[in-house]
Amino acid sequence: MSKLFIAIEGPNGVGKSTIATLLADRLSETSPYRVHLTSEPTRTPLGQLLRHSEAVMHGRALALALAADRAAHLETDIVPALNDGRHVVTDRYVQSSLVLQRIDGLDLREIWSYNRYVLPAISFYLEDHPDVIAARLAQRPERTRLETTGSPDTELRLYREAARHLRRHGWTQHTVDCHGRTPDKVVATILDLLPRAD
């Protein structure tokens, strides 16, 4: 199997972090290559600033800052890991910008203009019933500004639009229905969809 760059995407509350972590563990067990698990916004000082600034940073300023964090993520983390012979699994990638910055009032074409030179990833869109996602979000002690501005229905629709957009740019993408399925079963489906060994 060649080194893979995999993005786990989907609405807030769908289970991206759980699936990304479990997928990285399973890949480590089943592949001869090491696996690097990462996320966006990054754990760098810039990424951490963005995680804590969403309440006060909006629109174009937030989109540009996230694009800068992503560019640095690629240059200093993702590409070096791939060049070092590791698979890379990221919890969120450019699709999150194509969705959340639209909720924040930007046009898809503008958001893409800030991210168009990113490295394409094999992308997995996690979907679940909107009521299930909403119930998970309701259990969170705190919700971000964009979590409260959008809704599961809106995010699901915008992620599908993002997938159509990236399909036109040649990205490999899959949608995975998580409804009523355990994380282990979701990850098994993802593993089945990954390219086979060379």
Secondary structure, DSSP 8 states (H G I E B T S, - for coil): ----EEEEE-STTS-HHHHHHHHHHHHHHHSSS-EEEEESS-SSHHHHHHHHHTTT--HHHHHHHHHHHHHHHIIIIIHHHHHTT-EEEEES-HHHHHHHHHHTT--HHHHHHHHTTS---EEEEEE--HHHHHHHHHTSS---HHHHHS-HHHHHHHHHHHHHHHHHTT--EEEEE-TT--HHHHHHHHHHHS----
